């Protein structure tokens, strides 16, 4: 397991663990686990749980297991298993030799269910799902006993064995715990613990089983089987804790994990419901689970986020029991801070406008030096070829400039970053009146300096037209136009109605400086004056260069929200 030396804030969970260790609880051991269901890719909320569980194990010299909750095979597959493993490793954590599947315990879980039957604490029920819901009652009305609740132990053992043998159809019978149909906690009203699932090939056990344990039964017992000391989960499972304790105590497990709940992560302009993320993928709103607009860890990785930025985000938002919505700006600030420190600078012209420098020799090429990072000389320099034809960005020229415009105008001067001062002498337009080219002149005495008495305030970026590399640039933005699309209750609206139509803008005519031809897939850069970008992870040598925008240089959405 890698070691993260970043100072981390304390939280109430760490305080509980400190108290437990001081009291000698769990013999001073700390054992956590991260238990994802392989029915989709992990998202930013899972990152919080990964950092919490693996981070606590690191800091307390304990262990953290990676255990897949694979009890629902008709929604799970091996692709999701492998993606989850990759995400955990990418974030900087390792489970060592502690990779488990709930399906590893299917035989032990079956035996645990048999133990409950023998103790008259479980029974086979013939009610269908709708009938079970009706018998369960409501929050204000107690439930009713199933007509099959008092079956004899021998009959229940026989029926359960026949369920396993495949004698009954899906939904024909279930195994239920016998607890209390009048309990104010609905989770204790004889919950289903096994159901029948035919025709499903499990990615780990194949067709060996046709009955599968329910999550609530499997989860807590798996923790007990593995000797987990602190079972950390989100607040929606708080009401399930009495049920987990009942299962562990009634089955007679040797270990009793301590469940501690914390608030889940809700991030602005995203959804983290697996059901909703799945619909975004299956309905074609995004280009798969790894789409850079998705809040999945894979999507963030493809967008250019770094493991360090995500860990810092998790530290910054902290761990509490209070539900709250985290501003997207917090996540974006974390990646800006990381890339500002570590990303090399490069120049890229996203919307090219050709400039002919008329008094610069046509055959001459200069090799100018430019720092890779203005505050880090140890990162070295790179060469910028300069010729008589360059590209500047269309936004850096205005024939009729607005107030306080400090870039290029007819008859005006501007400095080219790391190069000369140029003056716009002529504007060339097409038949429609659109500007297609500028003719400028340069001052050869202004390389890297302003001559005395000369004031040139504007500085713009550029790329040599003869040496620049054509690139596709994808400008990714927030996936939704509403900060909390999950909470919107506008009549007749679905969460997909708030998808941002401008979440992806693809530029096919962009030009980048030639040093980027040596970039590696996934490598991050600051495109000066434009933002932070990374070379697409799918890039291979010789292919067209595609750069994904990770984040802008500033929080442009703050201005939009302020106006609204």
Long-range contacts (C-beta under 8 A, 24 or more apart in sequence): 1-54, 1-57, 1-58, 1-64, 1-93, 1-94, 1-95, 1-96, 2-92, 2-93, 2-94, 3-58, 4-55, 4-58, 4-92, 4-311, 6-311, 6-312, 6-315, 8-55, 8-59, 8-315, 9-315, 9-318, 11-318, 11-319, 11-320, 12-262, 12-319, 12-320, 12-321, 13-52, 13-56, 13-230, 13-232, 13-260, 13-262, 13-319, 14-56, 14-59, 16-230, 16-260, 17-56, 17-60, 17-230, 20-229, 20-230, 20-258, 21-60, 25-229, 25-258, 26-229, 26-258, 29-62, 29-227, 29-229, 30-56, 30-57, 30-60, 30-61, 30-62, 30-63, 30-229, 30-230, 31-57, 31-62, 31-63, 31-64, 31-65, 31-226, 31-227, 31-228, 31-229, 31-230, 32-56, 32-57, 32-62, 32-63, 32-64, 32-65, 32-228, 32-229, 32-230, 32-231, 32-232, 33-64, 33-65, 33-66, 33-67, 33-223, 33-226, 33-228, 33-231, 34-64, 34-65, 34-66, 34-67, 34-88, 35-67, 35-68, 35-69, 35-102, 35-219, 35-222, 36-68, 36-69, 36-84, 37-68, 37-69, 37-70, 37-72, 37-76, 37-215, 37-274, 38-68, 38-69, 38-70, 38-76, 38-77, 38-78, 38-80, 38-81, 38-84, 38-203, 39-72, 39-75, 39-76, 39-80, 39-274, 39-278, 40-80, 40-274, 40-277, 40-278, 40-289, 41-80, 41-83, 41-84, 41-87, 41-277, 41-289, 41-290, 41-294, 41-296, 41-297, 41-298, 41-299, 42-83, 42-84, 42-87, 42-88, 42-296, 42-297, 42-298, 43-272, 43-277, 43-294, 43-295, 43-296, 43-297, 44-265, 44-267, 44-270, 44-272, 44-295, 44-296, 44-297, 44-300, 44-310, 44-331, 45-264, 45-265, 45-267, 45-272, 46-87, 46-297, 47-91, 47-297, 47-310, 47-313, 47-314, 48-264, 48-265, 48-314, 48-317, 48-319, 49-232, 49-234, 50-87, 50-88, 50-91, 50-93, 51-91, 51-310, 51-311, 51-314, 51-315, 52-232, 52-262, 52-314, 52-319, 53-232, 54-88, 54-93, 56-230, 56-232, 62-229, 63-96, 63-98, 64-93, 64-95, 64-98, 65-95, 65-98, 65-99, 65-100, 65-226, 65-228, 66-95, 66-98, 66-99, 66-100, 67-99, 67-100, 67-101, 67-102, 67-222, 67-226, 68-100, 68-101, 68-102, 68-103, 69-102, 69-215, 69-218, 69-219, 69-222, 70-101, 70-102, 70-103, 70-202, 70-203, 70-204, 71-102, 71-103, 71-212, 71-213, 71-214, 71-215, 71-218, 72-212, 72-215, 73-197, 73-200, 73-201, 73-202, 73-203, 73-212, 74-197, 74-200, 76-203, 77-203, 78-203, 81-203, 83-289, 83-298, 86-298, 87-297, 87-298, 87-301, 90-297, 90-301, 90-307, 91-297, 91-307, 91-310, 91-311, 92-307, 92-311, 100-222, 100-226, 101-204, 102-213, 102-218, 102-219, 102-222, 103-202, 103-204, 103-205, 104-204, 105-218, 105-221, 105-222, 105-225, 106-205, 106-208, 106-209, 106-213, 108-221, 108-225, 109-213, 109-217, 109-218, 109-221, 110-164, 110-213, 112-217, 112-221, 112-247, 112-251, 113-160, 113-175, 113-193, 113-194, 113-213, 113-217, 114-157, 114-160, 115-251, 115-252, 116-177, 116-178, 116-193, 116-250, 116-251, 117-153, 117-156, 117-157, 117-160, 117-175, 118-153, 118-157, 119-250, 120-153, 120-178, 121-177, 121-178, 121-179, 121-250, 122-156, 122-175, 122-176, 122-177, 122-178, 122-193, 123-148, 123-149, 123-150, 123-151, 123-156, 123-175, 123-176, 123-178, 124-148, 124-151, 124-155, 124-156, 124-159, 124-160, 124-163, 124-173, 124-174, 124-175, 124-176, 125-149, 125-173, 125-174, 125-175, 125-176, 125-190, 125-192, 126-172, 126-173, 127-174, 128-171, 129-171, 132-174, 132-176, 132-192, 135-181, 136-181, 136-186, 136-189, 136-190, 137-181, 137-186, 137-189, 139-186, 142-181, 142-182, 143-181, 143-182, 143-186, 143-189, 143-190, 144-181, 145-181, 145-190, 146-176, 146-190, 149-178, 149-190, 160-194, 163-194, 163-196, 163-210, 163-211, 164-209, 164-210, 164-211, 166-198, 166-210, 168-196, 169-196, 169-198, 170-195, 170-196, 170-197, 170-198, 171-195, 171-196, 172-196, 175-211, 177-217, 177-246, 177-247, 179-243, 179-246, 185-239, 185-242, 185-243, 187-216, 187-239, 187-240, 187-242, 187-243, 188-242, 188-243, 188-246, 191-216, 191-217, 191-243, 193-217, 216-240, 216-243, 216-244, 216-247, 217-247, 219-244, 220-244, 220-245, 220-247, 220-248, 220-257, 220-259, 221-247, 221-248, 221-251, 221-253, 223-255, 223-257, 224-248, 224-251, 224-253, 224-254, 224-255, 224-256, 224-257, 225-253, 225-255, 227-255, 228-255, 228-257, 229-257, 229-258, 230-257, 230-258, 230-260, 231-257, 231-258, 231-259, 231-260, 232-259, 232-260, 232-261, 232-262, 233-259, 233-260, 233-261, 233-262, 234-261, 234-262, 234-263, 234-264, 235-261, 235-262, 235-263, 235-264, 235-321, 235-323, 236-264, 237-261, 261-321, 262-319, 262-320, 262-321, 263-319, 263-320, 263-321, 263-322, 263-323, 263-324, 264-323, 265-317, 265-326, 266-323, 266-324, 266-325, 266-326, 266-484, 266-486, 267-295, 267-325, 267-326, 267-328, 267-331, 268-325, 268-326, 268-327, 268-328, 268-483, 268-484, 269-328, 269-478, 269-479, 269-480, 269-482, 269-483, 269-485, 270-295, 270-328, 270-479, 270-480, 271-295, 271-480, 271-485, 271-486, 271-495, 273-486, 276-486, 276-495, 279-496, 280-496, 283-496, 285-496, 285-499, 286-479, 292-474, 292-476, 292-548, 293-476, 293-477, 293-478, 293-479, 293-503, 293-504, 294-479, 295-479, 301-522, 301-537, 302-536, 302-537, 302-548, 303-476, 303-534, 303-548, 303-549, 303-550, 304-335, 304-339, 304-522, 304-524, 304-532, 304-533, 304-534, 304-548, 304-549, 304-550, 304-551, 305-335, 305-550, 306-335, 306-338, 306-339, 306-342, 306-524, 308-338, 309-334, 309-335, 309-337, 309-338, 309-339, 310-334, 312-337, 312-338, 325-483, 325-484, 328-478, 328-483, 328-557, 329-555, 329-557, 329-558, 332-551, 332-555, 333-555, 335-532, 335-550, 335-551, 336-532, 336-551, 336-553, 339-524, 339-526, 339-532, 339-550, 339-551, 340-526, 342-524, 343-373, 343-524, 343-525, 343-526, 343-532, 344-372, 344-373, 344-379, 344-382, 344-525, 344-526, 345-370, 345-371, 345-372, 345-373, 345-374, 345-525, 345-526, 345-528, 346-512, 346-513, 346-515, 346-516, 346-525, 346-526, 346-527, 346-528, 347-384, 347-417, 347-461, 347-462, 347-463, 347-512, 347-513, 347-527, 347-528, 348-461, 348-463, 348-471, 348-473, 348-510, 348-511, 348-512, 348-513, 348-516, 348-527, 348-530, 348-533, 348-547, 349-391, 349-392, 349-393, 349-461, 349-462, 349-463, 349-468, 349-510, 349-511, 349-512, 350-393, 350-473, 350-475, 350-507, 350-510, 350-527, 350-530, 351-393, 351-394, 351-395, 351-507, 351-509, 351-510, 352-391, 352-392, 352-393, 352-394, 352-463, 352-509, 352-510, 352-511, 353-391, 353-392, 353-393, 353-394, 353-396, 353-397, 353-435, 353-436, 353-437, 353-438, 354-389, 354-390, 354-391, 354-436, 354-437, 354-438, 354-465, 355-389, 355-390, 355-391, 355-392, 355-422, 355-437, 355-438, 355-439, 355-440, 355-462, 356-388, 356-389, 356-437, 356-438, 356-439, 356-440, 357-388, 357-389, 357-390, 357-422, 357-440, 357-441, 357-442, 358-388, 358-425, 358-439, 358-440, 358-441, 359-441, 359-442, 360-387, 360-388, 360-442, 361-388, 362-388, 364-388, 365-464, 365-466, 365-467, 368-418, 368-419, 368-447, 369-418, 370-417, 370-418, 382-515, 383-515, 384-418, 384-419, 384-464, 384-513, 384-515, 385-464, 385-466, 385-467, 385-514, 386-419, 386-420, 386-464, 387-464, 387-465, 387-466, 387-467, 389-464, 389-465, 389-466, 390-416, 390-462, 390-463, 390-464, 390-465, 391-462, 391-463, 391-464, 391-465, 391-468, 391-511, 392-416, 392-438, 392-460, 392-461, 392-462, 393-460, 393-461, 394-435, 396-460, 397-424, 397-435, 397-438, 399-427, 399-435, 406-457, 406-458, 407-458, 407-460, 408-438, 408-440, 408-458, 408-460, 413-456, 413-458, 414-456, 414-458, 414-459, 414-460, 415-446, 415-450, 415-456, 415-458, 415-459, 415-460, 416-459, 416-460, 416-461, 416-462, 417-459, 417-460, 417-461, 417-462, 417-528, 418-448, 419-447, 419-462, 420-444, 420-446, 420-447, 421-446, 421-450, 421-454, 421-456, 460-529, 461-528, 461-529, 461-530, 463-511, 463-512, 463-513, 464-513, 464-514, 465-511, 467-513, 467-514, 468-511, 468-512, 468-513, 468-514, 469-511, 469-512, 469-513, 469-514, 469-516, 469-517, 469-545, 470-509, 470-510, 470-511, 470-544, 470-545, 471-510, 471-511, 471-512, 471-516, 471-544, 471-545, 471-546, 471-547, 472-506, 472-507, 472-508, 472-510, 472-544, 472-545, 472-546, 472-547, 473-506, 473-507, 473-510, 473-533, 473-546, 473-547, 473-549, 474-504, 474-505, 474-506, 474-507, 474-536, 474-546, 474-547, 474-548, 474-549, 475-504, 475-505, 475-506, 475-507, 475-549, 476-503, 476-504, 476-548, 476-549, 476-550, 477-502, 477-503, 477-504, 477-505, 478-503, 478-557, 479-503, 483-561, 510-547, 512-545, 512-547, 516-545, 517-545, 519-545, 524-550, 526-553, 529-553
